[in-house]
């Protein structure tokens, strides 16, 4: 099986409610840059990235099928990177 082929479901489409949930998380966790939320048979990992002082942050999302997601930023960012760039 090719690497990354375990994602048999299509990645989720982000709807307004998802975007609001992501923004609310980062609004209440100002020090965080990454978090994960369950979605169907996988997880959406979200990274908040500031692009300019006056612009709203960009939300970078990837979907992955993993068994556990980390609670800390560093581990979440590493998992985001692994899901975004499967080898």
C-alpha positions, 0 to 999 in steps of 0.5 A: 500500500502506498504511503498516505493511502490509508486515507480512504475518505475524502478530506472534509469540506470546511463549513462556516461552523467549522471555521467558527469553531477553530476561531473560537478555540484560538480565541480562548487559547491565545498561546496556541498555534495548533490544535486538532478536532475530531471529524468523521473517521479522522482528525482535522489538525489546524495551524493558526499562522499570522500573516500581517499585523492588521490581517486576520490569521490564516488557518491551515488545515490538514486531515489525517487518520491517526489514533491519538492527537497530542495536546501540546503545540510542539507535538501537534505541529509535528503531526500536522507536518506529517499529515500535510507531507506524507512520505 
